[in-house]
Amino acid sequence: MKRLLFASLSLIPTILLANTTLDDSFKNLEDKYHGKLGIYTVNTDDKTNISYNQNYHFPICSVFKFLLVGAVLEYDMQHEGFLDKKILITQDDIGTLGYAPVTGKNIGKTLTISQLNYAAILSDNPAANILVREIGGLEKLNKLVAKLGDKDTIIKNDEPKINYTKPDSNINKTTPKAITQDIYNLAFGNILDKKHREIFIGYLQKNNTGANRIAYSMPKNWIIGDKTGTCGEYAATNDVAIIWPQNKPPFALSILYTNPSDVKAPSNEKIIQQASKLTANSLLNNGYK
């Protein structure tokens, strides 16, 4: 019995060392790039869940748009045919909202709500604001957030004000744990029905803004759908993804970064790539293929 107990205890330092080593690696990235890094995974295997600064509040940036799209899909469940509604895109819609890769090319033309959903996943700012307007305001979005059980994500503004946050405020911010659970639950939970979950996943998998973030360091045979975000202040750089490995159920991963001590610090995709590499290596070492 003593030998068995000793053998069991001898395994503890190895397990702790493995966890500490990963945390230390994340901390080294923070030291290297001068900021705060947050990582969280949600999967069906608790043994391989990864977390770092899971409850720290990061600027949400354009990541909020996947929540908005979720709210639009829920609205379509209650108002059949809403996704097919055509919206005339005007110059007033574009205004000075900046990034408009889809709506900017369609001024004077119509886009369906579904097309605007996909545009929002591509981070089109006017598309996001049009969707907020069409579902009746940010109240609908925050109701979805509450329904998801998320008490940490607070959305008070749409574009462009959502990008301007203060280090001492939790407004327009989220945590790695909350936002990862949100995207996982929208993709695989019961908030959306099967039809709308599949639509949601389809939008994410067609997104093309994340090639230099989480996807950059993941195995090339893994399918990835994601939503990126970049605020333009405090180096805020985010990516939240659903990932389909070859031999395991899909899992969700968020990697969030900010430098709360420097409002002028630029966005940084390198730290997202390197944190993604550490995460991928940990999962590969735990049987993921």
Buried (B, 14 or more C-beta within 10 A) or exposed (E): EEEEEEEEEEEEEEEEEEEEEBBEBBBEBBEEBEBBBBBBBBBEBEEBBBBBBBEBBBBBBBBBBBBBBBBBBBBBEEEEEBBEBEBEBEEEBBBEBBBBBBBBEBBEEEBBBBBBBBBBBBBBBBBBBBBBEBBEEBEBBBEBBEBBEBEBBBBEBBBBEBBBBBBEEBBBBBBBBBBBBBBBBBBBBEBBEEEBBEBBBEBBBEBEBBEBBBBBBBBEEBBBBBBBBBBBBBBBBBBBBBBBBEEBEBBBBBBBBBBBEEEEBEBBBBBBBBBBBBBBBBBEEEEBE
